[in-house]
Amino acid sequence: MKTVEVLPFAWGYEDGLARQHALHDALAASGQAELAERVGYLMAGEHEHVYTLGKHGHNENMLLSSVALQRMGVKLVQIDRGGDITYHGPGQLVGYPILHLPALGIGARAYVERLLESVQRTCELYGVACAPREDAPGLWLGGEGPGALRKICAVGVHIGQGVSTHGFALNVNTDLSYFAKINPCGFSDRGVTSLAAELGHTVDFGAVRRTFLTCFAEVFGVALLEG
């Protein structure tokens, strides 16, 4: 069975980004013998407060001035993933799979589908049903109508030389007020939610992370190596 190594997570967003890029370059340079067993890495944890803007994002979806951001002590970081603007912070499970997709035998579309399925299964095990949509990335709850749709998980990936970076952000116990300061993923008429908001109580973050790791291994058909 192919293996994926689970690595420590960087609290600081930019430190985590640099780690991703280093792992990406190392994995892209790997030979066939190395990829016969280990096909990548997985970082899963929490970040400090930060807003990130994808390469096709629009600056106007940040509703605060640079001065207001400085007063809050929150950075806006422009990055190379797909998608628009989103928020990361404490209580949110962020996952970065750095995977050699050809070694797994899958393409970009199948990769994103499997990543979302891993998170979807995690939510369902906590009694929260969510699903992807054709008109917007991520996982959603609710129906049509202003404010009825609400996103529980954002997804934005980058694939270079067959190796994935970036990933997903699942709201577990996230302070959702931070989303009110942006148009999340470019939408102004859709809401944001979390496992805690849907269940009406705080959720054990560590347990959610462990559940996700189990679901990820099952969906991708890999064994996880945790240090």
C-alpha positions in Angstrom: 0.0 0.0 0.0 1.2 3.5 -0.8 2.1 5.6 2.3 1.6 9.3 3.2 3.6 10.9 6.0 1.7 13.0 8.5 3.9 16.0 9.5 3.7 18.6 12.3 1.6 21.7 11.4 2.9 25.3 11.4 0.8 27.7 13.4 2.1 30.7 11.4 0.6 30.7 7.9 3.7 31.9 6.0 5.9 29.3 7.8 3.4 26.6 6.7 3.4 27.9 3.1 7.2 27.8 3.0 7.1 24.2 4.3 4.6 23.2 1.6 6.8 24.6 -1.1 9.9 22.8 0.2 8.1 19.5 0.4 6.6 20.1 -3.1 10.0 20.6 -4.6 11.5 17.6 -2.9 8.6 15.3 -3.9 8.6 16.6 -7.5 12.3 15.6 -7.7 11.7 12.1 -6.3 12.6 9.1 -8.4 10.3 6.2 -9.2 11.9 4.0 -6.6 11.2 6.6 -3.9 7.6 7.0 -5.1 6.9 3.3 -5.2 6.1 3.5 -1.5 5.8 7.0 -0.1 3.7 9.3 -2.4 3.6 12.4 -0.3 2.9 14.2 3.0 -0.1 15.6 4.9 -0.1 18.6 7.2 -3.3 19.0 9.2 -3.9 21.5 12.1 -4.7 25.1 13.0 -3.4 28.5 11.8 -3.2 31.8 13.5 -5.7 34.5 12.2 -5.0 35.2 8.6 -6.8 36.0 5.3 -5.6 34.5 2.1 -6.4 35.6 -1.4 -6.1 33.1 -4.3 -4.4 33.9 -7.6 -7.7 34.7 -9.3 -9.2 36.5 -6.3 -10.5 40.0 -6.2 -9.1 42.5 -3.8 -12.6 44.1 -3.3 -13.7 41.0 -1.5 -11.6 42.1 1.4 -14.0 44.5 3.2 -11.4 46.0 5.5 -8.7 48.5 4.8 -5.0 47.7 5.4 -5.1 50.0 8.4 -8.0 48.1 9.9 -6.2 44.8 9.3 -3.1 46.1 11.1 -5.2 47.2 14.1 -6.6 43.7 14.3 -3.2 42.1 13.9 -4.3 40.0 11.0 -2.4 39.6 7.7 -3.8 39.4 4.1 -1.5 37.0 2.2 -1.7 36.5 -1.6 -1.0 33.0 -2.7 -0.9 30.7 -5.7 -3.9 28.4 -5.0 -7.2 28.6 -6.9 -10.3 30.3 -5.4 -10.9 33.8 -4.0 -10.5 35.1 -0.5 -11.0 33.1 2.7 -10.1 33.1 6.4 -8.0 30.8 8.5 -7.8 30.8 12.3 -8.0 28.9 15.6 -10.7 26.3 15.7 -10.5 25.6 12.0 -9.0 22.3 10.7 -6.7 23.2 7.7 -5.3 20.3 5.7 -2.5 20.5 3.2 -1.9 17.2 1.3 1.4 17.4 -0.7 0.8 14.4 -2.9 2.5 13.1 -6.1 -0.7 12.6 -8.1 0.8 10.5 -11.0 2.2 8.1 -8.4 -1.3 7.8 -7.0 -2.7 7.3 -10.4 -5.2 10.2 -10.3 -5.6 13.5 -12.0 -6.5 17.0 -10.6 -10.3 16.5 -10.7 -10.2 13.1 -9.0 -7.9 14.5 -6.4 -10.2 17.4 -5.4 -13.2 15.1 -5.4 -11.4 12.7 -3.0 -10.2 15.5 -0.8 -13.8 16.8 -0.4 -15.1 13.3 0.1 -12.7 12.8 3.0 -14.0 16.0 4.7 -17.6 15.2 3.8 -17.3 11.8 5.5 -15.8 13.5 8.5 -18.7 15.8 8.9 -21.2 13.1 8.4 -19.7 11.1 11.2 -20.5 14.1 13.4 -24.1 14.1 12.1 -23.7 17.1 9.8 -24.6 16.4 6.2 -22.9 18.6 3.6 -22.2 18.3 -0.1 -20.2 19.8 -3.0 -21.9 22.1 -5.5 -21.3 22.6 -9.2 -21.5 26.4 -9.0 -19.0 26.9 -6.1 -16.1 25.0 -4.6 -16.1 23.5 -1.1 -18.8 21.8 1.0 -22.2 23.4 1.6 -25.4 23.0 3.7 -28.8 24.4 3.1 -31.0 25.3 0.1 -31.6 28.1 -2.3 -32.4 31.7 -1.3 -30.4 34.6 0.1 -28.4 33.4 3.1 -29.8 29.9 3.0 -26.7 28.3 1.6 -23.8 28.2 4.1 -20.3 26.9 3.5 -18.7 24.6 6.1 -15.5 23.8 4.2 -13.4 25.8 1.7 -11.1 24.2 -0.8 -8.4 25.6 -3.0 -5.5 23.7 -4.5 -2.5 24.2 -6.7 -0.9 21.5 -8.7 2.6 21.9 -10.2 4.8 19.1 -11.7 2.0 16.7 -10.7 2.3 17.5 -7.0 -0.5 19.2 -5.0 -0.2 22.0 -2.5 -2.7 24.0 -0.4 -5.9 22.1 0.4 -9.0 22.6 2.5 -10.3 24.5 5.6 -13.0 22.9 7.7 -14.8 25.1 10.2 -14.9 23.2 13.5 -15.1 25.7 16.4 -14.1 28.7 14.2 -15.0 32.2 15.2 -17.3 32.9 12.3 -17.3 36.7 12.9 -14.0 36.9 10.9 -15.9 35.9 7.8 -18.2 39.0 8.1 -15.1 41.1 7.1 -14.8 39.5 3.7 -17.0 38.1 0.9 -16.0 34.5 1.5 -14.8 32.9 -1.7 -16.2 35.9 -3.5 -19.9 35.4 -2.4 -21.9 38.1 -0.7 -25.2 36.3 -0.6 -24.2 33.0 1.1 -23.4 32.2 4.7 -20.7 30.4 6.5 -21.1 27.8 9.2 -19.1 25.3 11.4 -19.6 21.9 13.1 -20.0 23.7 16.4 -22.7 26.1 15.0 -24.6 23.2 13.4 -24.4 21.0 16.5 -25.0 23.7 19.0 -21.9 22.9 21.1 -18.1 23.0 21.0 -16.5 20.0 19.3 -13.3 18.2 20.3 -10.9 19.5 17.7 -8.3 16.8 18.2 -11.0 14.1 17.7 -12.2 15.8 14.5 -8.6 15.8 13.2 -8.2 12.2 14.0 -11.5 11.3 12.3 -10.4 13.2 9.2 -7.1 11.4 9.0 -8.9 8.1 9.1 -11.4 9.2 6.4 -8.5 10.5 4.2 -6.6 7.2 4.4 -9.8 5.3 3.5 -10.8 7.5 0.6 -7.3 7.8 -0.9 -6.4 4.1 -0.2 -3.2 5.0 1.5 -1.6 4.2 4.9 -0.7 7.2 7.0 2.7 7.3 8.8 2.5 9.5 11.9 5.7 10.6 13.6 
